[in-house]
Amino acid sequence: MPVRFQVASDVVRDGLGLELLAEDNRVLAEVFRHDASHRLTVTCFEPDIEFASLELLLLRARDELTPFEDGTTFDPPKLGGRKP
């Protein structure tokens, strides 16, 4: 399924989002940068989104949504789980 991306500012939520759009302009998913709390969140608005499309959204969001409004950069990802 061909998709495209769109950056959208949101004053109410105090941040910036990168949206994954379908051919008919429906928003399929969003990565949102919350400037007040320095968090990134992912929301899927449709079921069964292709993995490759979500992967592109996440990779692109890391580049396009950094840094936070105050200049703070993203923390490197940390893996959880049990220690050997």
N, C-alpha and C positions, 0 to 999 in steps of 0.2 A: 504494500500500500504506500503510494507516494505521500510524503509528509513534508511540512516545512516548519520553520521556527519563527517566533516573534517575541521580542522583548517588550514587556509591559510594566510600566511604573504603577504602583498602588499606594496612594497617599494614606488611605484609611488603614491599611495593614503596615505602613511604614517600611516599604521595601521595593524590590524589583523582582520580576518573574521572567523566566524564559518558558514560553509555552510551546508545546508540540501540537501542531494543527493538522487536521485531516484535509483532504482535497476540498471538502465543502466548508472549510473554515471552522469546523467544530474544534473546540479545545479538548484534546485527548488527555493531556497530562501537563503538569507544571512543576518546575523547580523554582522555589521562592526563597529569596534572600531577605531574611528579617533583620533589618538594620538595628533595631533597638535591642534585640536579644542575641545578635551575632549567631544566628542559626540558619541552616539551609533545610528546607523541607521539600518533600516530593508528594504530590497529590495526583492520583489517576482518576480521571472523570469518566472513563469508559472501560469496560472489561475487555480482556483479550487484546491488549496492545502488543504488537510484535516486539520481541526482545531487542532486536537490532535498532528499532526506533527509540526505545527507551534508553538503550545504551548510548546512542548518539546524543540524546537529550542531556543525559547526565554528564557526559564528557564535555559537551559544548557549554553547559551551565558553569562548569568549573572555570572555564576561560572567560566567559562573557559576563558573569555575575560577580567577579572579584575586582577590587576589594569591597569591603563594606563601606557605607557612606562616610564613616569617620576615618577611613584609610586602613583599618585593621584588615589583615589578610586571613584567609581560611586556615584553620589548624590542619596539619596533615592528618589523613585518616588513621584511625587506630583500630586494630583488630581485637575483638573480644574473644571470649571462650576460655576453656580450661587451659592451664599451663601444663606442659608435659612433665 
